[in-house]
């Protein structure tokens, strides 16, 4: 699966969980850039990503996530 396909699926998850589209999908996007993306919605987003891509993340992997770019790299490593 290429990066654009992953981005589209991630966008769908974010819109579904956050209930808005007031963000631009880019590599340096982080939770602090998006209204409503707090610790609770973060865990919901991660759970939805695991379901969508049929993978599981380790806690140490999640702790290293800094932005959308590192999330995409992590997903690609799991596929």
N, C-alpha and C positions, 0 to 999 in steps of 0.2 A: 504494500500500500504506500503510495507516495505522500509527500508532505501536504499537498493541496487537499487530498482526500481526508487525511487526518484532521486538517484545519477545519474543513466543512463539518465533520462529525463533532469536533469540539465546539464549534460555534453553535450547533444545534443543541448540545448539552447545556452550554452556558445560558442561552436564551430560555430554554425550558426551565432551568433551575432559578435563574435570576429574574425572570419575567420581564425582561427588557432587552433592547438591542443597542444600548447607548455605549458601545465600545467598538474599537477597531481591532480585528485580529492581526496581531503582529508579534514577532519574536520577543520583543522586550515588554510585552503586556504582562502586568502582574496584578495580583488581587487588589493591591492598593489603588490601582488605576480605575477600578470598576465599582460603581455604586452597588451596594448590597452584597458584595463578595466579602463575607466575614468568615470567622472560623467555622461556624455551623454550615454555611452554604459551601464552604471549601470541602468539607467532608462529604457532603451530598454530591458535589461535582466529582470528586475522586471516585466515589462509589459508582456513579453513573458511567464514568470513563472505564472503570474496570469491567462493568457489564457490557458496554458497547464494544470494547476491544477484546473481551474474553481473556483478561489477564489479571494478575494480582500484583500490587506494589508492596515492597517491604518498607517499613517505617524509615529506615536509613535512606532509601531512595527518595521518599517523599520529603524528608528533611533537607535534601540537596536541591529541591526544586526552587528556582529563583524567578522564573518567568515562563512564558508560553514556549519559547524556544527550547528550554531544557525539558519541559513536559513533552514536547513532540519527540525529542531525542529519546526520552525514556520509553515512550510508547513504541517508537520504531524498534528499540532494542528488545521489546517484548514480543514483537510480531514475527 
